[in-house]
Structures are given as C-alpha cells and as structure tokens.
Amino acid sequence: MTDASAARGTPGARGTIAVVPDAEPGLVGAVERGGGVVAPLGPTTRGVVWSGSSGGTALVEALHRAPDAGWVQLPWAGIDPFADVLPSFRGDGRVWTSGKGVYAAPVAEHALTLTLALLRRLPRRVRAGEWRRDHASRSLHGTEVVIVGAGGIATELLRLLTPFGARVSVVRRSDGDVEGAVRTVTLDRLKEVATGADALIVAAALTSETRGAVDADVLAALAPGAVVVNVGRGPIVDTAALVAALDSGHLGGAGLDVTDPEPLPAGHPLWSSTDCVITPHVADAMATTPALLAARVEHNVRAFLGEAEFVGRIDLDAGY
C-alpha cells in the first residue's frame, strides 16, 4: 500500500483514477499504461489527474465528489493557478504532485535562446530595417550569470551553460549547494550575487518570498549592459523597475516568456522597448508538452500503485 492510499484508507492497487475536468486521451492512456483503471469521478475514485491548466474552484468541487482520493496530480510545474484553494488542503493526508521538472529541458533551452539573443543585440537588429553596423554584441563565454531558482530548469541551464565557461551563481529558497554552480546562496543574498553580473535568469516558482524579488535595487546592481531573462513567473520581476532600467540604458536587454501583468496588454511600454523580446509563455514548447506530461503521469500512477516513488511532490506549506 502506498502512502497515498494508506493516508485515505483505500487500497491503491484496486482504486480507480479519474482524469478531469477533461478526459484527454493522452492522459487517459498514460494512466492505463501505468496500471491504473480510468473511471468517472465519484465516491470510488482513489486518484485524480487534473487535466486543466487552471480551475481552482472546480478542483475543490471535484475533490468533494471524491473524498477518498489519496493522490492528486496537477499539470504544470507552477501551482500558482491553484494558489487560492490549495492552502485549504494542507494536512489533508493526500499526496499532491505536479509537473515540476517535466518541462525543464525545453524551458532551459528557451532561456538560453533569449540570453544569447539579447547579448547579441538581436532585438535591436531585427527591428533595424536597414544596414546598421555596430559592434555592441557580447559573448556569453566567460560571463557572470545568476540563476534565481534551483529546480529542474536551473539544473538543465547549468548543463547548457557549461560549454560557455560561464561562472554561475544560483539563488535558492533554502540552504544547500547546487552542483555546477560556483556559489549557491539564499534569496536574501540576491542583490549581493547580482552585483556586477552579466546576466540574470529567473527560473523560480512564484511564492510570497519570490514575488517582487528582482526589484530596482537588484537590477541596479547588475553590470551595465547586463541582460535579464524571465522564464519563471512574471511577478518575480518588478515590471515598473524593469521598464525604468531598460529606458535608462542600464540594462542591455530583457527576454520575457512571462510577464506581470499576463497577458501583457497592447501598448505596454515593454512592447516598444528596443532591447526587449517577449514570448507569450511558450517556453515549454507545446509540441512536446503532452508527451512529457503523459510520461510524468504514467510514472506517478506506478508510484500510486506502490511500484515507484512519486516525482514532483508538492509542499503545500511552501507553495510549490
């Protein structure tokens, strides 16, 4: 019996799993490959795979209909779309898992793409409209890079940055070194490690601690011409401070896959900033997302049945 089934007093190996609110074929197939039995949501449901990217209220209603569900799988790495309701489930005895780490490779690839594009001044060049020769491009080789976050994206980024010989500092919520980083510090030392850095890449979850962490002081501490990339969550970066730093010329560029507000409204100053690239929250490369999520669900179904360890467990107290 797994900790999920034991916690709810139900035999996981004989329980049923509901894929809701939409029974997407890819996720249904993943449950079945993992050895689970897919059935409609109800009193006999022992596990819930949530297929919607949002819907906190609907999730609450679903779990009220399945009071003996011992495991809940959420779809994305970030759980902020459900932040309003998740605190009410603290200590409920369920195992909660997410897509944490599932999309690390494509998101890290996107972060590297944005970083290289900014250092090479591509935003300015693609808007030129005429031949303008300058030598403002910079290389990533041998630079000082700060990564905010220490999860799967950061781990993959460290691997991708290795050939460039970049010196990478990692900023994380808790103590503990991250392999491949020249130094690892806690969030309260972000300004310290950002001082003089050539690039700052945000790849953290949104929590009460990380919200607004990259503020005017942190941006001012970066080296002149430094670039900022955000593939984490928009509110981690102070948008007004970012606009000001770009307008002043202190920053060399910003690459944003996430924004605050999101979606970024037409006419916002960031759209017209010469040295800013904005992508509409697509770093996870949607063409590959379904297969990656299905693989996570299949694995965690096996864990629910006692054949593996759960991956991507959520700490409801920490908020990720």
C-alpha positions in Angstrom: 0.0 0.0 0.0 1.4 3.4 -0.9 1.4 6.4 1.4 -1.3 7.9 -0.8 -3.6 5.0 -0.4 -2.8 4.4 3.2 -3.5 8.1 4.0 -7.0 7.8 2.7 -7.6 4.2 4.0 -8.0 2.8 0.5 -6.2 0.0 -1.4 -4.3 2.0 -4.2 -3.8 -1.1 -6.3 -7.6 -1.6 -6.6 -8.6 2.0 -6.8 -9.7 4.0 -9.8 -8.3 7.2 -11.2 -10.3 10.0 -12.8 -8.9 12.3 -15.4 -10.7 15.6 -15.0 -12.1 18.1 -16.0 -11.4 16.7 -19.5 -10.6 13.1 -20.1 -7.7 13.9 -22.5 -6.8 10.7 -24.5 -3.1 11.2 -23.8 -3.5 11.3 -20.1 -6.1 8.5 -20.1 -3.6 6.4 -22.0 -0.8 7.3 -19.5 -2.9 6.2 -16.6 -3.7 2.9 -18.3 0.0 2.3 -19.2 0.9 2.9 -15.6 -1.5 0.2 -14.5 -4.4 2.4 -13.3 -8.1 2.0 -14.0 -9.7 5.1 -15.5 -13.3 5.7 -14.4 -15.6 8.7 -13.9 -15.1 10.9 -10.9 -17.1 9.7 -7.9 -17.0 8.1 -4.4 -14.9 5.2 -5.7 -12.2 7.5 -7.1 -8.8 6.9 -5.5 -6.6 9.2 -7.6 -7.3 12.4 -9.6 -5.3 13.6 -12.6 -6.2 17.2 -13.2 -6.0 18.0 -16.9 -6.9 21.7 -16.8 -4.3 24.4 -16.5 -6.5 26.3 -14.1 -9.7 25.9 -12.3 -9.1 26.1 -8.5 -12.8 26.2 -7.6 -13.6 23.3 -10.0 -10.8 21.3 -8.4 -12.3 21.8 -4.9 -15.6 20.6 -6.2 -14.0 17.6 -7.8 -12.3 16.6 -4.6 -15.5 17.0 -2.6 -17.0 14.4 -5.0 -14.0 12.1 -4.4 -13.4 12.3 -0.7 -11.3 9.2 -0.7 -8.9 10.3 -3.4 -5.4 9.8 -1.9 -3.4 11.3 -4.8 -3.8 14.4 -6.9 -1.7 15.2 -10.0 -1.6 18.8 -11.2 -0.4 19.5 -14.8 2.2 22.3 -14.6 5.4 22.9 -12.8 3.9 26.0 -11.2 0.9 25.6 -9.0 0.0 29.3 -8.7 -3.2 28.9 -10.8 -4.5 27.0 -7.8 -2.9 29.1 -5.1 -6.2 30.4 -3.8 -7.5 27.0 -2.9 -4.5 24.8 -2.1 -3.9 26.1 1.4 -7.3 24.7 2.4 -5.9 21.2 1.7 -2.9 21.4 4.0 -2.6 18.3 6.1 -5.4 16.5 4.3 -3.3 13.3 4.0 -3.2 13.3 0.3 -0.2 13.1 -1.9 0.0 16.1 -4.2 2.2 16.1 -7.3 2.8 18.5 -10.2 4.7 18.7 -13.4 7.7 20.0 -11.5 10.8 19.3 -13.6 8.8 17.8 -16.6 9.4 20.8 -18.8 12.9 21.7 -17.6 14.7 20.9 -20.8 12.6 22.9 -23.3 12.3 25.8 -20.8 16.0 25.9 -20.2 16.6 25.8 -23.9 14.3 28.8 -24.3 16.1 30.7 -21.5 19.4 30.1 -23.2 18.0 31.2 -26.6 16.7 34.5 -25.1 20.0 35.1 -23.3 22.1 34.6 -26.4 19.7 36.8 -28.5 20.0 39.6 -26.0 23.7 39.5 -25.7 24.0 39.5 -29.5 21.6 42.5 -29.6 19.2 40.7 -31.9 16.0 42.5 -30.8 17.6 45.8 -31.9 18.9 44.3 -35.1 15.7 42.6 -36.3 13.9 45.9 -36.0 16.6 47.9 -37.8 15.1 47.9 -41.3 18.4 49.0 -42.8 22.1 48.1 -42.7 23.4 49.5 -39.4 26.8 48.2 -38.4 27.9 48.4 -34.8 30.0 46.3 -32.5 27.7 46.2 -29.5 27.3 42.4 -29.4 28.6 40.5 -26.4 29.6 36.9 -25.9 28.2 34.5 -23.3 31.7 32.9 -22.9 33.2 33.6 -19.5 30.4 35.7 -18.2 29.0 36.0 -14.7 25.4 34.6 -14.6 22.9 34.5 -11.8 20.0 31.9 -11.9 17.2 32.5 -9.5 15.7 29.1 -8.7 17.3 25.7 -8.1 14.9 23.3 -9.6 14.9 21.3 -12.8 15.2 24.3 -15.1 18.2 25.6 -13.2 19.9 22.2 -13.3 19.4 21.9 -17.0 20.6 25.5 -17.6 23.8 24.8 -15.7 24.4 21.9 -18.0 23.7 24.1 -21.1 25.9 26.9 -19.8 28.9 24.6 -19.2 30.4 24.9 -22.7 30.4 28.6 -22.4 32.6 28.6 -19.3 30.1 30.9 -17.6 30.5 31.4 -13.8 27.0 30.7 -12.5 25.7 31.6 -9.1 22.4 30.0 -8.0 19.9 31.7 -5.7 17.5 29.4 -3.9 15.0 29.4 -1.1 16.9 27.0 1.2 20.5 26.3 2.1 22.4 23.7 0.2 24.9 23.8 -2.7 23.8 23.2 -6.3 26.2 21.0 -8.3 27.8 23.0 -11.1 27.3 26.4 -9.5 30.3 28.4 -8.3 28.3 29.5 -5.4 24.8 28.9 -4.0 23.1 31.4 -1.8 19.7 32.0 -0.3 17.2 34.6 -1.6 18.1 37.2 0.9 21.5 37.5 -0.8 20.2 38.0 -4.3 21.4 41.6 -4.6 24.9 40.6 -3.4 25.4 37.9 -6.1 23.7 40.1 -8.7 26.3 42.8 -8.2 28.4 43.0 -11.4 26.6 40.0 -13.1 26.3 40.0 -16.9 23.0 38.0 -17.0 20.2 37.2 -14.5 17.9 34.4 -15.4 14.7 33.8 -13.4 13.6 30.2 -13.2 11.9 30.1 -9.8 8.3 29.3 -8.6 6.1 32.2 -7.5 5.8 32.3 -3.8 5.3 35.0 -1.2 9.1 35.1 -0.9 10.0 35.3 -4.6 7.2 37.8 -5.5 9.0 41.1 -6.5 12.4 39.7 -5.6 14.0 41.1 -8.7 13.4 44.8 -7.8 15.0 48.1 -8.7 17.9 47.5 -6.3 18.7 44.1 -7.8 18.5 45.5 -11.4 20.8 48.4 -10.5 23.3 46.0 -9.0 23.8 44.2 -12.3 26.7 45.2 -14.6 26.0 48.0 -17.1 24.6 46.3 -20.2 23.5 43.2 -18.3 20.5 41.2 -19.6 17.5 39.9 -17.7 15.6 36.7 -18.7 12.4 35.5 -17.0 11.1 32.0 -17.7 9.7 31.6 -14.2 6.7 33.7 -13.3 6.1 37.3 -14.2 5.5 38.8 -10.7 9.0 37.7 -9.6 10.3 40.7 -11.6 9.2 44.2 -10.7 7.8 45.3 -14.1 8.0 49.1 -13.5 11.6 48.7 -12.3 12.4 46.7 -15.4 10.9 49.3 -17.7 12.9 52.0 -16.0 16.2 50.1 -16.1 15.7 49.5 -19.9 14.7 53.1 -20.6 17.8 54.4 -18.7 20.1 52.2 -20.8 21.5 50.4 -17.7 20.2 47.1 -18.9 21.3 45.7 -22.2 18.1 43.8 -22.7 15.2 41.8 -21.3 13.8 38.5 -22.5 10.5 37.6 -21.0 8.4 34.5 -21.5 6.3 35.5 -18.6 5.1 39.0 -17.6 3.3 40.9 -15.0 0.5 41.5 -15.9 0.0 38.5 -18.1 -1.0 38.6 -20.8 0.9 41.8 -21.3 -1.7 44.4 -22.7 -1.2 46.0 -26.1 0.5 49.4 -25.8 2.5 48.4 -22.7 6.0 50.1 -22.8 7.8 46.7 -22.9 6.3 46.0 -26.4 8.1 49.0 -27.8 11.3 48.7 -25.9 14.1 48.3 -28.5 16.0 45.8 -26.4 13.2 43.6 -25.2 12.0 40.2 -26.5 8.6 38.9 -25.3 7.4 35.4 -26.0 3.8 34.5 -24.9 4.5 32.0 -22.2 5.6 29.3 -24.7 9.0 28.3 -23.3 7.8 24.8 -22.6 7.4 24.1 -26.3 3.8 23.0 -26.5 4.6 20.5 -29.3 6.5 18.4 -26.7 4.4 19.2 -23.6 1.7 16.4 -23.9 4.3 13.6 -24.2 6.3 15.0 -21.3 3.3 15.3 -19.0 2.0 11.9 -20.0 5.3 10.3 -19.0 5.1 12.0 -15.6 1.5 10.8 -15.1 2.4 7.3 -16.1 5.3 7.2 -13.6 3.2 8.6 -10.8 0.4 6.1 -11.4 3.0 3.4 -10.8 4.1 5.2 -7.7 0.4 5.4 -6.5 0.3 1.6 -7.1 3.4 1.1 -4.9 5.8 0.3 -7.8 7.9 3.5 -7.7 8.5 6.8 -5.8 6.4 9.8 -6.5 8.1 12.5 -8.6 7.3 16.2 -8.4 5.7 16.2 -5.0 4.1 19.5 -3.9 4.8 21.0 -0.5 1.5 22.8 0.2 3.1 24.7 3.1 6.0 26.0 0.9 3.7 26.7 -2.1 5.5 24.7 -4.7 
